[in-house]
Amino acid sequence: MRKEIENLLASDKTAYEIAQATGMSPSNITDLRVGKRKLDNVTLANAEKLYDYQVNSSLRTEEGEAIE
């Protein structure tokens, strides 16, 4: 789970885009990215949201449609 979240935070997706999809605030995403906030201190609920977003957004067909 940690590796997937780290990959998401290192991706080119904007903090706003991640925030819209997860319900987290863009500032929390930015704080995680720059190291102001540690991933170890994220709630389990937020970690699950970030993980689910990363896993589901990486499951795309060549046409760009989500796999259900």
N, C-alpha and C positions, 0 to 999 in steps of 0.2 A: 504494500500500500504506500509506504513512504517513497519508494522509488518513482511510482507513478505520479505522486503529488509533486515531487521535486522536478520531474520532467515537465509537468504542467506549468509550474512556476518559472521554469527556464525557457518555456516556449515563447513564440512571438505573439501569442494571444494577449490582448490588452487586459489590464486589471478590470476595466469596465465590462468587457465581454465576459470574463470569468465571474465577476460579481453578479451580472444579470442572470447568468445560468445557475449560480449556486445560492443566491440570496445573501451572500456575504457582502460586506462593504468594500468598495474599491480600495480604500485606504488600508484595510486589513490585508488585502492581497499584496499591495505595494510594500507594506511593512514586512511581510513574509519574504518577498523577493529581495529586498535590500538588507535583510538580516536584523532589522529593528525588532522584529518579533520572531521567536523561534518556533519551528514546526512542532517541537516537543510540547509546546504550551497551547496548541490548538485543541479545541474541544473535539471529542470523538464525532459529534454530529457534523461539525464543519469539515473534519478530515474525510468523513464519508462523502460529503457533498463534493469536495474537491476530487476525490478519487473517482466517484461515479461520473463526474463531468469529463475527466480525462479519459477514462476507459470508454465511455459512450461516444465521445467526440473522435476517438481514434478508430472506431468501428464504422468506417465509411466505405461505400462502394466507390468504384471509379467514377461514377456519375455524380458523386457527392451526396447521395441519399443515405440516410441512416439505416443501418441494419436493425431490424426489429426482432 
